[in-house]
Amino acid sequence: MPRTADTLARDEQHWQGIARQFDLEPGPINLENGYFGRMTRTVAEEYQHNIHWVNRSNSVLVRQRFEQLDALQIRGQLAALLGVPDNAVALTRCASDALQSLIRNYNRLQPGDQVLVSDLEYDTVKSAMRWLARQRGVEVIEIVHPHPASFDSLVGAYTNAFQRYPRLRLMPLTYVTHRSGLVMPVQAIAAAAREHGVDIILDGAHALGQIDFDLTELGIAFAGFNLHKWIGAPLSLGFLYIHPERLQDIAPDMGEFHFPSDDVRARTPYSTPNIPALMTLPRVFEEHRAMGGAATKGARLNYLRHTWSEALRELPGVEIMTPQDPRLCCAISALRFTGHSDQQALVNRLLQDYNLFTVVRNGAGFGPCIRITPGLATPLEHMQRLIQAVTELARH
Ligand SMILES: Cc1ncc(COP(=O)(O)O)c(C=O)c1O
């Protein structure tokens, strides 16, 4: 009988086998896998092979083969992974590029309109929204989410804002927030936004590859992603998504002319991409699927996160920043030592005394926290080491 993703998540032997597919540098235990993901050994080898191939063949074969054929097939595979039509996606260098393109080219704002940002958005996205507002004579409404958050408080923060500010037209929404790993109730928020005529640009940087989602079901028309966090692609790849029926609401990027104006690829800056990295994507998708896709990877990562966060949730002197509601949780979570004003000092102790590598994240309304992100090569034992380390540090 096939095992469910949740049963498989607890099978250490299975995940030891997966971990052996990655080459790991000796050194601190990496609990900061949220920055970018490791490629498997086979993906890294194929990437190297492609670097050599492109370097040898240079523009002749790239122009003859890659541009005419491979690039289109790769885009088709990406669209298939998301379950969307090919003409809804355009490749970019990263999620920031995709999100900035969507924000700067969104063409439905009129002077006097309002746009909304929350404290939990990525800083680049916040600054792009503030820039957009200045350019278009639009007011930025900034909200701070209540902490601790719940499903209802998150949806309520938006419905309150929609009622209070009737001129709101656009907002970014971060699917998985990067400071504490809180997973936003995207579908419920998108439904409320639609009722009030507010468009959403979804920041899916941390969602793709660890959350199994369907953009149409979520009700999302505009989104930006990268492929170098939870999908396992080489660095420097991302893409934007525009629902084909909403293409006219995003203008071609700064007069972009290499593609016709009804082509989604005109919504990104034209440039020479990282061709060897792009050529590696079919292998990346194959391995992602072989591991069980987002459902299986997400279940494992969630299990690791759940193990440490629930063991420490009631510990005096420690606050777990994400709620217990499984709808709001993923691989990433964060903690705070409540008796200490300097969380960086605790990050230093985790590294020096316990060999655990973590980072402080600032900028959310709830203040600084220490982000903990296991990866696909993380064994359960590393979570136990974290639990022991935090328990000992909280005593002093
Ligand atoms: C929530 C969020 N949005 C956007 C980004 C930007 O992604 P990229 O580095 O691919 O531009 C990140 C990167 O960490 C992120 O965490």
The ligand as a Gaussian input file, in Angstrom:
#p B3LYP/6-31G(d) Opt

LIG

0 1
 C        9.299000      36.218000       1.128000
 C       10.382000      36.470000       0.128000
 N       10.082000      37.166000      -0.975000
 C       11.002000      37.418000      -1.929000
 C       12.287000      36.974000      -1.795000
 C       13.286000      37.293000      -2.870000
 O       13.662000      36.134000      -3.529000
 P       14.893000      36.152000      -4.549000
 O       16.108000      36.056000      -3.712000
 O       14.673000      34.976000      -5.427000
 O       14.831000      37.440000      -5.277000
 C       12.664000      36.244000      -0.674000
 C       14.046000      35.783000      -0.496000
 O       14.463000      35.309000       0.502000
 C       11.678000      35.988000       0.318000
 O       11.974000      35.315000       1.420000

